[in-house]
Amino acid sequence: MDEKAWAIIKAIITKGNDAVVRKKGDGYIVLEDKREIKFQAKENRPG
């Protein structure tokens, strides 16, 4: 990978998201995996 790709990956990770590198043809692509919680249930366990 070249320096530009590493810089992009580092920037994505610095923001707190995951960087996904995938093969595409003879090269590769870098994707930013940004997930957010839409709903979180509280667990109410007795005891």
C-alpha positions as CSV (number, residue, x, y, z in Angstrom):
1,M,0.0,0.0,0.0
2,D,1.2,3.5,-0.7
3,E,1.5,6.4,1.8
4,K,-1.8,8.0,0.8
5,A,-3.7,4.8,1.7
6,W,-2.0,4.6,5.1
7,A,-2.8,8.3,5.8
8,I,-6.5,7.7,4.9
9,I,-6.6,4.6,7.1
10,K,-5.0,6.4,10.0
11,A,-7.5,9.3,9.7
12,I,-10.4,6.9,9.8
13,I,-9.1,5.1,12.9
14,T,-8.4,8.4,14.6
15,K,-12.1,9.4,14.2
16,G,-13.0,6.2,16.0
17,N,-14.4,4.2,13.1
18,D,-13.1,1.0,11.5
19,A,-11.2,1.0,8.2
20,V,-11.9,-1.9,5.9
21,V,-9.5,-2.7,3.1
22,R,-10.9,-4.8,0.3
23,K,-9.5,-6.2,-2.9
24,K,-11.0,-4.7,-6.1
25,G,-9.7,-5.9,-9.4
26,D,-5.9,-5.6,-9.4
27,G,-6.0,-3.0,-6.6
28,Y,-7.8,-2.3,-3.4
29,I,-10.3,0.1,-1.9
30,V,-10.5,1.5,1.6
31,L,-13.9,1.8,3.2
32,E,-14.9,3.6,6.4
33,D,-17.2,1.4,8.5
34,K,-19.2,3.8,10.6
35,R,-21.9,2.2,12.7
36,E,-24.1,3.8,15.2
37,I,-26.4,2.4,17.9
38,K,-30.0,3.0,17.1
39,F,-31.5,1.2,20.1
40,Q,-30.0,-0.3,23.3
41,A,-32.2,-2.2,25.7
42,K,-31.4,-2.1,29.4
43,E,-31.2,-5.5,31.0
44,N,-33.2,-5.7,34.2
45,R,-32.0,-8.9,35.9
46,P,-33.4,-9.8,39.3
47,G,-30.9,-10.2,42.0
